[in-house]
Amino acid sequence: MRATTPILALVAAVLAAPAEGFLPSPNAPSRPVVVPLGAEAGGATDPRPWDALRFVRQSSKFVRLPNPLRGPPGKPRVVAPGEIIWSPDSSSSANPFDWAPLDDVVMGGASSSAIDNGTGIWSGTVTDANSGGFVGIRSTPFDAPLDMSACEGVTFRLKGGNGRRFKAVVRDSTEFNGVCWTTSFDAPRGG
């Protein structure tokens, strides 16, 4: 049987902040719940054709091909503690990046999501068809790096989510498999 779950979350702001804003809840499990080996994955019984075009559209938003006309990257933007670095209330030129979906289509899945950078509303459907089961958003490449050396962490302010688990990953380089810091958090219920 195929499980499908609608999602809706509003990304209100991303701030440079004290480290406690990026630590997992003390009640959060130490690792995600996984299907035990040998258990039947629900998506295996509901195969769907892989959407190669959607894969290319999603994946292409996160790479920047060399362009001799673009010139070198801009000078790092210094971020002060407490400064908002992304908000749907800002004009698009004030935000150093946009968000774009990166869903399980990258691994053959059929889940789908979209984000409106003007409102910050992220919505979509999670399904375990094709043994998938995740949706995500990721920042597009920055024109200039952020210098957050004066900051102790990052805080995500969200509206919505209704108790669902979210995972946040922060990287300090543009390397595809570079070092990253990860945490999970649960959105408040009823929100």
N, C-alpha and C positions, 0 to 999 in steps of 0.2 A: 504494500500500500504506500502511495506517495504522500509525503507530508509537505504541506505548503503553509508558510507563515508570512502574513504581510508585515512589513516594517514601516515605521515612520519615526523620524527623529529630526529635530531642528538643532543645527549647530549654531549656538548663539554667539560664541566668541572663543578665540584661542588666545590666551594671555601668557605672558612670561610671568612666572609666579614662584612662590616658595615651594620647596620640594614636596610638602605634604599634599599638594594638589595633584600630584602624579603618582602617589603610592596606592596600592590596591587596598580595598576595604579589608579590615581585619577579619571580617566574616566570610570573605571570598575563599572558595576552595583553591588549593595550591595548584591545581591543574584542571583543564577542561574535562568534561565528561566525554568519553569516547565510546564508540561501539566496540564491544569485546570481540577479539579475534574469533572467527568462526560464525559470528552472528550475521544474519542476512541483512545487507544494506537495502533499505526500502527503495532507493532509486534504481536499483538493478532491474526491478520489474516494470519500470516505466521509462524505457529508453526514449530519448529525444534526439533528433539530429543535432550535431554540433554546429553552432552558428559561427563559422570562421570569419565572416565579415564583422560581426560584433566584437569578436576577439581582436581583430586588427584595429578597429575604431577605438576600443578601450585601451589597448596596449600602447598605441601610438601617442597618446597624450602624455606619457611619462618618459619619453626619450626626446632628446634634442640633438638632431643631426648637426654635424659640423657645418658652419656657414661662415665663409671668409668675410662676408659683408656685415655680419653682426658685430664683429670686434670682440675684444676680451670681456669677460664677465665684469659687471659693475663692482665698485668698491663696496665692501661689506657694510650693511646697515646696522648700526649699533642699536641694540634693543635694551631698554631700561627695565628693571623689575617692575611689574604691574602694568606694563604697556600692552595694549591690545595689538596683536599682530595679524589677526584676521577677524572680520566681523561682517555679517550681511548688511549692517547699517552703514558701512563705509562705501564710498564710491569704488568701483572696481580698480581705479588707479591707486587708491590708498592701500589696498591689500597687495602684499608681495607675491601672492599666488592665488590660484583658483583651486577648487576641489573638483575631482572627476571620479566617476565610478570605476572600480576595479573588482569585478565580481568573479564567481567561480567559473565563468566561461573560459578563463585563462587555463583552467584545468579540465575542460570538457563539460562542466556543469551547465545547468539551465536557469539558475537564479538570475535576477535582473534588478538593477536599481538605477536611480537617476538623482542628481542633486541640482538644485537651482541656486547658483551662487549669489543671485540677487536677494533671495529670501533666506537662504541657508537651509531650506527644507530638503531633506534626503528621504526618499521613499522608494519602495520596491517590494519584491516578493522573494522569499527564500524558499527553495525547494530542494529535496534530496534526489530529484530526478538526475540520472546519469551519475549517481553517487556524489553529487555536489552538496551544497548546503551552506554557502556563505555569500554575503555581499559586503562590499567595502567602498570607502572613498579614500583617495590619496591626493596629496598636493601635487600640482603640476610643477614643472621645473621653475626655480626662482631665477629672476634676471640677475640678482645680486644675492650673495649669501647673507644670512643673518648672523651677526656677532652677538651671541647671548652669553658671553663669558661673565657678565655681571649678574646673571640670573642663576637661581638655584633649581628651577624646574619649570614645568609647563602645567597650566590649568586649562581644562576643557569645560566650558559652561554649556550645558545642553538643556533643551526643553523637549519633553516627550520621551519616548523610549519605553515607557510603561514597564519598568522592572527588567528589561532585557539586558543581557550581558554585552558589553562593548569591549573591544581590545584596541589599545592605542600603541602605536609604534613610532618612535622618534629616532631619526638618523642624524649623524653629524657629518655625513659626506654624501657625495653623489654616486659613490660606487654601488653597483647593482647589489652586491652581496656584502656591503660594508657593515660595520658594527651598528647595532641598533638596540635601543632600550624599549622594553615592552611591559605593559601592564594591562590588566583587565579591571573593569569596574561595572557595577550594576546601576542602571538608571533608576531613579525613584519610581515606585509604583504609582499609577494614576496620573503620571505626567506625560 
